[in-house]
């Protein structure tokens, strides 16, 4: 289970995809457009969706990279602390 109550990147992506699909269906049903206009609209929306998905992936990757870097830094600090404590306890 995620720490942030289930609102992770996969949930956001899924919500985006569902919203995009619902919007496309509604546009097809209610827009009085020719077939060519409808295809152009769908192509435009697909490009917009692709751009948003790419941006979301980039943001997610950046956050994950920062999280891993922080974890490595904390692990290194803990190791150094433990090593220093062990050296302090060694008999002279």
N, C-alpha and C positions, 0 to 999 in steps of 0.2 A: 504494500500500500504506500502511496506517495505521502510525503510529509505535508504537502500543501493542500490536503483535503481532496485530492482527486482532480485538481485542475491543472494537470500537467500538459505538456506540449501535445501529447497524443490526443488528449481530450479536446484541446483547442482546434487541432487539425481536423478531427472528426466533426466537430460542430461547424467548422468552416465548410467542409465538403458537403454536409447535409444542407446547410444554408444555400450554398451555391447551386446544388441540384434543385432544391425547391424553387429558387429564384428563376432558374432556367425553365423549369416546367411552367411556372406561372407566366413567364414572358411568352412562351410559345402558345399558351392557351388564350391569353388576353390581348396580345399585341396584334393589331390589324396590319400585318406587314406581309410583303411578298416572300416567297421562298428564299430568294437571293438576300433580301434584307435580314431575314431570320438567320440565315447561315452566317452572314457577316456579324450579326449581333452575338451569336453563339461563339464564333471565333474570337471576337473581342473579349467576351467574358472568360473564355478559356485562357487567353493570354493573361488577363488580369489575375485569374485564379493561380496560374502558374507563377506569376511574379510574387503574389502574396505568399504562396507556399515556399518559394525559394527564400524569401526574406525571413519567414518564420523559421525555416531550417537553419539559416545563417545565425539568427539570434539564439536559437536553441543550442547550436554548436558552440557559440561563444560563451554562453552561460555554463555549459558543461565543462568546457576547457578551463574556465575560471575556477569551477568547483574542484576539478581534479588537481589543479595547481595549488589551491589552498590546502587540499588534503595532503598532498605530497609535502608541502611546507610544514604543516603541523606534525606530520610523521617524522620528518627530519629533526624538528625541534625536540620532539619527545625522545627520539633516539639519542640525541646529543645530551639531553638532560639525564637520561638513564645512564649513559656512559660516564658522564661526569660524577654522578652519585656513586657509581660502582668504583671509580678511581679514588674517590674520597674515602671509601670504606676499606680499601686495601691496606693491609698492615705494612708499615714502613720498615 
